[in-house]
Amino acid sequence: MVRETCINLNNFFLSVSDAIDLSSTAISLHQMRTTYIAWQLAKEALLPPETCKRIYMAALFHDIGALDPREKVQLHRFESANVEIHAIVGAALFSSIWLLAPAAPLVRYHHTPWRAWRRRGINLHEDNVLESQFLNLADFVERCIRRDVYILLQVTNIRQKVRRLSGEDFHPEVVDLFENIARQEAFWLDITNPRIYSLLLNRGPLERVEIDIDSIARLTQFFRKIIDFRSRFTATHSVGVASTAVMLSKFLRFNEKEITLVEIAGNLHDLGKLAIPAEILEKPGKLTREEVAIIKQHPYYTFTILDSIGGFEQIAEWAACHHEKLDGSGYPFHLSAGDLSLGARILAVADIFTALVEDRPYRAGLKEKEVWRIMKDMAQRNLIDRIIVEVLFDNFAQILGFVRDKQQRVKEQFEEIQKVGLMGEESPDGIFACVNSL
């Protein structure tokens, strides 16, 4: 029996933000560090608590529109030719989920310089301008910080860089607020503190906000887009796994709360793939030994990220064990039948089934007969659960129909996001005109 579960929203958001920045050591903790700076600016400006929360949430995920890790690194090194595209895509993604939608304009304009607002005759204190300026400056400051030089030796140089951009990139009032907090050594030591996760968890503006498990399930439908939308080949994978697992858990008589946890585990089972380069995920040919070793990291990262969220212990186990095998030959923990719960076994079967029926870079999706042959053989060799496989194929048409319907909806959302990225500019009908269907 699963107890009623409420999750600390700050804990959940920080862990997912941490996962998004796993793709390169060059950008590790970038979004959290930017969040700390933007939050301190908001506090210095004495903004209302709800506004501080909005800035905080925008900063934690401000780079989600850079779906390719290579683009994230280019942005961090000031090498990207068009910083607008990821801001537009990020805002489109934010607008698709109720909790983050109010922060979408801040993500959209987090690279908009003050001179652009000024040319339009827009005042600093009009809607979203001050807040997006805070995020713009915070992002700039964090990217200026060198990771190979002691932080207090960099302070003077960074402050000079910011002052030189006063009146152009940043409004002078925003620069003044920054100067007030930049005088404190503690401010800089906090930014570069390896324990910044704990700092934000215990002191951040979302510290006491709790959210029920059904709302978390809705949020994970959003975050699976960040995981899967990096490639057209994976765009509908997690929804396929989650939908298959949900149907299997229903046939296996899980209760309503357990089914919700299964859905969450399915949505987030590949969270660790955020640490895997996109070129490996999209490679059409056979992976090298080194590439296979890199791929094998992802369920481990899924576990460590999800296990850091209070109340997610069961979800972490189910999600991270989707490559384990009953005979102990799986990875990354080499667990065997006695260690693998029914939920973990369901996720393993759902992941294999989804992978077999969907198109991959190197082959088209397989037909029922071939899928049955492969999975029956795996069950006979004590790799996956025989009873779950039988339930799957006893209800094949119903399950596949349910999965295909869910995947089609997500595919349409992916195509909308692709359109937004290709446009590179807003529609005259409004900044989110292209994403009303998301």
C-alpha positions in Angstrom: 0.0 0.0 0.0 1.4 3.4 -0.9 0.9 6.2 1.6 -0.4 9.7 0.7 2.6 11.6 -0.6 3.4 15.3 -0.7 6.6 16.5 -2.2 8.7 19.6 -1.4 8.5 21.6 -4.7 11.8 23.3 -4.1 13.5 19.9 -3.6 11.9 18.6 -6.8 12.8 21.6 -8.9 16.4 21.8 -7.6 17.0 18.1 -8.5 15.6 18.5 -12.0 17.6 21.7 -12.6 20.7 19.9 -11.4 20.0 17.1 -13.9 19.6 19.5 -16.8 23.1 20.9 -16.2 24.7 17.4 -16.1 25.5 17.5 -19.8 28.9 19.2 -19.3 31.2 20.0 -16.4 31.6 23.4 -18.0 28.0 24.3 -17.1 27.5 22.3 -13.9 25.2 24.1 -11.5 24.9 27.1 -14.0 21.1 27.4 -13.5 21.3 27.1 -9.7 24.0 29.7 -9.5 22.1 32.0 -11.8 19.1 31.4 -9.6 20.9 32.5 -6.5 22.1 35.7 -8.1 18.7 36.6 -9.5 17.0 35.8 -6.2 19.5 38.0 -4.3 18.7 40.9 -6.7 15.0 40.4 -6.1 15.5 40.5 -2.4 17.7 43.6 -2.6 14.9 45.3 -4.6 12.4 44.3 -1.9 10.1 42.6 -4.4 7.0 40.8 -3.1 7.4 37.1 -2.1 5.3 35.9 -5.1 7.5 37.9 -7.5 10.6 36.4 -5.9 9.2 32.9 -6.5 8.4 33.7 -10.1 12.0 34.9 -10.7 13.4 31.9 -8.8 11.4 29.4 -10.9 12.3 31.1 -14.2 16.0 31.1 -13.3 16.1 27.4 -12.3 15.1 26.4 -15.8 16.0 29.4 -17.9 18.1 27.4 -20.4 15.6 24.5 -21.0 15.1 25.8 -24.5 18.7 24.8 -25.4 17.7 21.2 -25.9 21.1 20.1 -27.3 23.8 20.1 -24.6 26.3 21.5 -27.2 24.1 24.6 -27.5 24.1 25.0 -23.7 27.9 25.0 -23.6 28.1 27.5 -26.5 25.7 29.8 -24.6 27.8 29.6 -21.5 30.9 30.5 -23.3 29.3 33.5 -25.1 29.8 31.6 -28.4 26.1 31.3 -29.6 25.3 33.3 -32.6 21.6 33.5 -31.7 20.7 33.6 -28.1 17.0 34.4 -28.9 16.1 30.9 -30.2 16.6 29.1 -26.9 14.8 31.9 -25.0 11.8 31.6 -27.4 11.7 27.8 -27.1 12.1 27.9 -23.4 9.2 30.3 -23.0 7.1 28.1 -25.2 7.9 25.1 -22.9 7.2 27.2 -19.8 3.8 28.3 -21.2 2.7 24.6 -21.5 2.6 23.9 -17.8 0.3 25.8 -15.3 2.9 26.2 -12.5 5.6 27.7 -14.7 3.5 29.6 -17.2 3.6 32.9 -15.2 7.4 32.9 -15.4 7.4 32.2 -19.2 7.9 35.9 -20.2 11.0 36.1 -18.0 12.6 33.2 -19.8 11.6 34.7 -23.1 13.4 38.0 -22.4 16.3 36.8 -20.2 18.7 37.8 -23.0 17.0 41.0 -24.0 19.3 43.9 -23.3 18.0 47.1 -21.7 18.7 49.1 -24.9 16.1 47.0 -26.7 13.4 47.9 -24.1 14.5 51.5 -24.2 14.1 51.7 -28.0 10.5 50.5 -27.6 9.8 53.2 -25.1 9.2 50.6 -22.4 9.8 51.5 -18.7 11.8 49.4 -16.3 8.8 48.9 -14.0 6.4 47.7 -16.7 5.3 44.0 -16.5 8.2 41.5 -16.6 10.9 44.1 -17.5 12.7 44.4 -14.2 12.4 40.7 -13.5 13.8 39.7 -16.8 16.6 42.2 -16.4 17.5 40.5 -13.1 17.7 37.2 -14.9 19.7 38.7 -17.7 22.3 40.2 -15.4 22.4 37.1 -13.2 23.0 34.8 -16.2 25.8 37.2 -17.4 27.5 37.3 -14.1 27.4 33.5 -13.7 28.9 33.0 -17.1 31.7 35.4 -16.4 32.9 33.3 -13.4 35.9 31.2 -14.3 35.9 27.8 -12.6 39.7 27.5 -12.5 40.3 30.7 -10.6 39.5 31.4 -6.9 36.3 33.5 -6.9 37.4 36.4 -4.7 40.2 37.1 -7.2 37.6 37.6 -9.9 35.2 39.9 -8.2 36.8 43.2 -9.3 37.0 42.2 -12.9 33.3 40.9 -13.0 32.0 44.1 -11.4 33.9 46.2 -13.9 32.4 44.2 -16.8 28.9 44.8 -15.4 29.5 48.5 -14.9 30.7 48.9 -18.5 27.3 47.5 -19.7 25.3 49.8 -17.5 22.7 51.7 -19.6 23.2 49.3 -22.6 22.7 45.7 -21.6 21.5 46.4 -18.0 19.4 49.2 -16.6 21.5 51.4 -14.3 19.1 50.8 -11.4 19.7 47.0 -11.8 23.4 47.6 -11.9 23.2 49.6 -8.7 21.3 46.8 -6.9 24.0 44.4 -8.1 26.7 46.6 -6.7 25.0 46.6 -3.3 25.2 42.9 -3.0 28.5 42.4 -4.9 30.4 44.1 -2.1 29.8 41.1 0.1 32.3 38.3 0.0 29.6 36.0 1.2 27.6 36.7 -1.9 30.4 35.4 -4.2 31.3 32.5 -1.8 27.6 31.4 -1.8 27.5 31.4 -5.7 30.5 29.1 -5.9 29.7 27.0 -2.9 29.6 23.3 -4.0 26.7 23.0 -1.6 24.6 25.6 -3.3 21.8 23.0 -3.7 21.5 22.7 0.1 21.7 26.5 0.4 18.8 27.1 -2.0 16.8 24.1 -0.6 17.0 25.4 3.0 16.8 29.2 2.3 15.2 29.6 -1.1 11.7 31.2 -1.6 10.1 27.8 -2.3 11.4 26.2 0.9 8.0 25.5 2.5 5.9 24.9 -0.7 4.5 21.4 -0.9 2.7 19.8 -3.8 0.6 16.6 -4.0 1.6 13.6 -6.0 -1.0 14.2 -8.7 0.4 17.6 -9.4 3.9 16.2 -9.5 2.7 13.7 -12.2 1.5 16.7 -14.3 4.8 18.4 -13.8 6.7 15.3 -14.9 4.7 15.4 -18.2 6.4 18.7 -18.7 9.9 17.6 -17.7 9.8 14.5 -19.9 9.8 16.9 -22.9 13.1 18.3 -21.7 14.5 14.8 -21.6 13.0 13.5 -24.9 12.7 16.6 -27.2 16.5 16.6 -27.8 16.0 14.2 -30.7 13.1 13.3 -33.0 13.9 9.7 -32.4 13.3 10.0 -28.6 10.6 12.7 -28.7 7.8 10.2 -27.7 9.9 7.6 -25.9 9.1 8.5 -22.3 5.4 9.0 -22.8 5.4 5.5 -24.5 7.1 3.9 -21.5 4.9 5.7 -19.0 1.7 4.8 -20.9 2.7 1.2 -21.3 3.6 1.0 -17.6 0.3 2.6 -16.6 -1.7 0.1 -18.6 0.3 -2.8 -17.3 -0.1 -1.7 -13.7 -3.8 -1.4 -14.2 -4.0 -4.9 -15.5 -1.9 -6.1 -12.6 -4.4 -4.4 -10.1 -2.2 -1.6 -8.8 -4.2 1.0 -6.8 -4.8 4.5 -8.1 -1.9 6.0 -6.1 0.5 3.3 -7.2 -0.5 3.8 -10.9 0.3 7.5 -10.5 3.8 6.6 -9.1 4.3 4.3 -12.0 3.4 7.1 -14.5 5.9 9.4 -12.8 8.6 6.8 -12.9 7.9 6.2 -16.6 8.1 9.9 -17.4 11.4 10.3 -15.6 13.1 7.0 -16.2 15.5 8.5 -18.7 16.3 11.7 -16.7 19.9 10.5 -16.5 20.1 10.8 -20.3 20.5 14.5 -19.9 24.1 13.7 -19.2 24.5 11.8 -22.5 25.6 13.7 -25.6 22.9 14.0 -28.3 25.2 12.7 -31.0 25.4 9.3 -29.2 21.6 9.1 -28.8 21.1 9.8 -32.5 24.0 7.7 -33.9 22.6 5.6 -36.8 25.3 2.9 -36.6 26.6 0.6 -33.9 27.9 2.3 -30.8 31.6 2.0 -29.9 32.7 0.4 -26.6 33.3 3.9 -25.2 29.8 5.1 -26.3 28.2 2.1 -24.7 30.0 2.8 -21.4 28.7 6.4 -21.5 25.1 5.3 -22.2 25.3 2.9 -19.3 25.7 5.9 -16.9 22.1 7.1 -17.5 20.1 4.9 -15.1 22.6 5.6 -12.4 22.1 9.3 -12.8 18.4 8.8 -12.9 18.6 7.1 -9.5 20.9 9.6 -7.8 18.8 12.6 -9.0 15.4 11.1 -8.1 16.6 9.6 -4.8 17.6 13.1 -3.7 13.9 14.1 -3.7 12.2 13.4 -0.4 9.2 11.0 -0.9 10.6 9.8 -4.3 12.4 6.7 -2.9 10.0 4.2 -4.6 9.9 6.2 -7.8 13.7 6.4 -7.9 13.9 2.6 -7.6 11.3 1.8 -10.3 12.7 4.4 -12.7 16.4 3.5 -12.3 15.9 -0.2 -12.7 14.6 -0.3 -16.3 17.9 -1.8 -17.5 18.2 -4.4 -14.7 17.6 -8.1 -15.5 16.2 -10.9 -13.4 19.4 -12.9 -13.7 21.6 -10.1 -12.5 23.1 -9.3 -15.9 21.6 -5.8 -16.2 23.0 -2.5 -15.3 24.0 -0.3 -13.4 23.4 -2.1 -10.1 23.3 -5.8 -11.4 20.3 -6.5 -9.2 18.6 -9.9 -9.6 15.0 -11.2 -9.2 15.0 -11.1 -5.4 15.9 -7.4 -5.5 13.5 -6.2 -8.2 10.0 -5.1 -7.1 7.0 -5.5 -9.4 7.1 -1.8 -10.2 10.7 -2.1 -11.4 9.8 -5.1 -13.5 6.9 -3.3 -15.1 9.2 -0.4 -16.0 11.8 -2.8 -17.5 9.2 -4.5 -19.7 7.6 -1.2 -20.7 11.0 0.3 -21.7 11.9 -2.7 -23.9 8.4 -2.8 -25.5 8.4 0.9 -26.3 11.9 0.7 -27.7 11.0 -2.2 -30.0 7.8 -0.7 -31.5 9.2 2.8 -32.0 11.4 4.0 -34.9 15.1 4.3 -34.1 17.9 5.9 -36.0 19.1 2.5 -37.3 15.7 0.8 -37.9 11.9 1.2 -38.2 9.6 0.1 -35.4 9.0 -3.7 -35.2 5.7 -5.5 -35.8 3.8 -7.4 -33.1 5.0 -10.9 -34.2 8.7 -9.8 -34.0 8.2 -8.0 -30.7 6.5 -11.0 -29.2 9.4 -13.3 -30.4 12.0 -11.1 -28.8 10.3 -10.5 -25.5 9.1 -14.1 -25.1 12.8 -15.2 -25.6 13.9 -12.6 -23.0 11.4 -14.0 -20.5 12.4 -17.6 -21.2 16.0 -16.6 -20.5 15.0 -15.1 -17.2 15.9 -11.6 -18.2 12.4 -10.0 -17.8 9.2 -11.0 -16.0 7.3 -13.7 -17.8 3.9 -12.9 -16.3 4.2 -9.2 -17.2 5.1 -10.1 -20.8 2.1 -12.4 -21.0 -0.2 -9.6 -19.7 1.3 -7.3 -22.3 0.6 -9.5 -25.2 -2.8 -10.7 -23.9 -3.8 -7.1 -24.1 -1.5 -6.0 -27.0 -4.0 -4.1 -29.2 -5.5 -2.2 -26.3 -2.1 -1.2 -24.8 -0.6 -0.3 -28.2 -3.6 1.8 -29.1 -3.4 3.7 -25.8 0.3 4.2 -26.2 0.1 5.3 -29.9 -2.6 7.9 -29.0 -0.5 9.4 -26.2 2.6 9.4 -28.4 0.8 11.1 -31.3 -0.2 14.0 -29.0 3.3 14.4 -27.8 4.7 14.2 -31.3 2.4 17.1 -32.3 3.8 19.1 -29.3 7.3 18.3 -30.4 6.6 19.5 -33.9 5.2 22.8 -32.5 8.3 23.3 -30.5 10.4 22.6 -33.5 8.5 25.3 -35.4 9.0 27.8 -32.7 12.8 27.1 -32.8 12.9 27.4 -36.5 11.1 30.7 -36.5 13.5 32.4 -34.2 11.1 35.3 -33.7 7.7 35.9 -32.3 4.5 35.9 -34.2 2.8 39.3 -34.6 -0.2 37.8 -32.7 1.9 37.4 -29.5 5.0 35.7 -28.2 3.2 32.4 -27.6 1.0 32.3 -30.7 2.7 29.2 -32.0 2.3 27.2 -28.8 -1.4 27.5 -27.9 -1.8 23.8 -28.4 1.0 22.7 -26.0 
